[in-house]
Amino acid sequence: MQTNVPIPPAIPGAPDGIKGDATGGVIPYKNPRALISYYLGLFSLFPVLGLILGVVAIVLGIQGIKFYRKHPQVRGIVHAWIGICAGAGAMLLQAGIVCAIVAAAKR
């Protein structure tokens, strides 16, 4: 049985290999840095992981935004910003917890 799946058309001015987004931009799989930043930003909310994953989420989010600015048809800017904000928030929260633990241990 053969299924006819429509292939999204190529976007004018896009580099080779970047075509239209069949998901309507909900999942920015054409901007993997933004997508990975999003997930790492969410996972950085777990204790202990936040300090490490938060930094990576911020860096990849910035790279995802830069890629979006060069190629707006790939989408993903919202995912990148969520990754940056969640990563930064988790880092601040967990750094505050570490400071509170150190201060309590000194008493």
C-alpha positions in Angstrom: 0.0 0.0 0.0 1.5 3.3 -1.0 0.6 6.5 0.9 1.0 9.9 -0.6 2.5 12.2 2.0 2.7 15.7 0.8 6.2 17.1 0.8 6.4 20.8 2.0 7.7 23.1 -0.7 11.1 24.6 -0.5 11.2 28.1 0.9 12.6 30.8 -1.3 15.9 32.2 0.0 16.4 29.3 2.3 19.7 27.4 2.3 19.7 23.9 0.7 17.8 21.3 2.7 15.5 23.7 4.6 12.0 23.3 3.5 8.6 24.3 4.9 7.6 23.0 8.3 4.9 20.3 7.9 4.0 20.6 11.6 3.0 24.3 11.2 5.9 25.4 13.4 4.6 23.7 16.6 7.8 21.6 16.8 10.8 23.5 15.4 12.7 20.4 14.2 14.5 22.6 11.6 16.1 24.6 14.5 17.5 21.8 16.7 19.4 24.1 19.0 16.2 25.9 20.0 14.4 22.6 20.5 17.2 21.1 22.6 17.5 24.4 24.6 13.7 24.1 25.4 14.0 20.5 26.7 17.2 21.2 28.6 15.6 24.3 30.2 12.7 22.2 31.4 15.0 19.4 32.7 17.2 22.0 34.5 14.3 22.4 36.9 15.3 19.0 38.5 17.5 19.4 41.5 21.3 19.2 41.0 21.0 19.1 37.2 19.9 22.8 37.0 23.4 24.3 37.4 24.8 22.3 34.5 21.8 22.0 32.2 20.9 25.6 32.7 24.2 26.8 31.2 23.8 24.5 28.2 20.2 25.6 27.7 21.1 29.3 27.7 24.0 28.8 25.2 21.9 26.6 22.8 19.0 29.0 23.2 21.1 31.9 22.1 22.4 29.9 19.2 18.9 29.0 18.2 17.8 32.6 18.2 20.8 33.5 16.0 19.8 30.7 13.6 16.2 31.9 13.6 17.3 35.5 12.7 19.2 34.2 9.7 16.4 31.8 8.7 13.0 33.0 10.1 11.2 30.2 8.2 12.6 27.5 10.5 10.8 29.0 13.5 11.7 28.0 17.1 12.3 31.4 18.7 9.7 30.8 21.4 11.3 27.4 22.2 14.7 29.1 22.4 13.4 31.8 24.8 11.7 29.3 27.0 14.9 27.3 27.2 16.9 30.5 28.1 14.4 31.7 30.7 13.9 28.2 32.3 17.6 27.5 32.4 18.4 30.9 33.9 15.6 30.6 36.4 16.6 27.1 37.5 20.2 28.2 37.8 19.3 31.1 40.0 16.9 29.0 42.1 19.4 26.3 42.7 22.3 28.7 43.3 20.1 30.3 46.0 19.4 26.9 47.5 23.2 26.1 47.6 23.9 29.4 49.2 21.2 28.8 51.8 22.6 25.4 52.6 26.2 26.7 53.0 25.0 29.6 55.2 23.0 27.1 57.4 26.0 24.8 57.6 28.2 27.7 58.9 25.9 28.3 61.9 
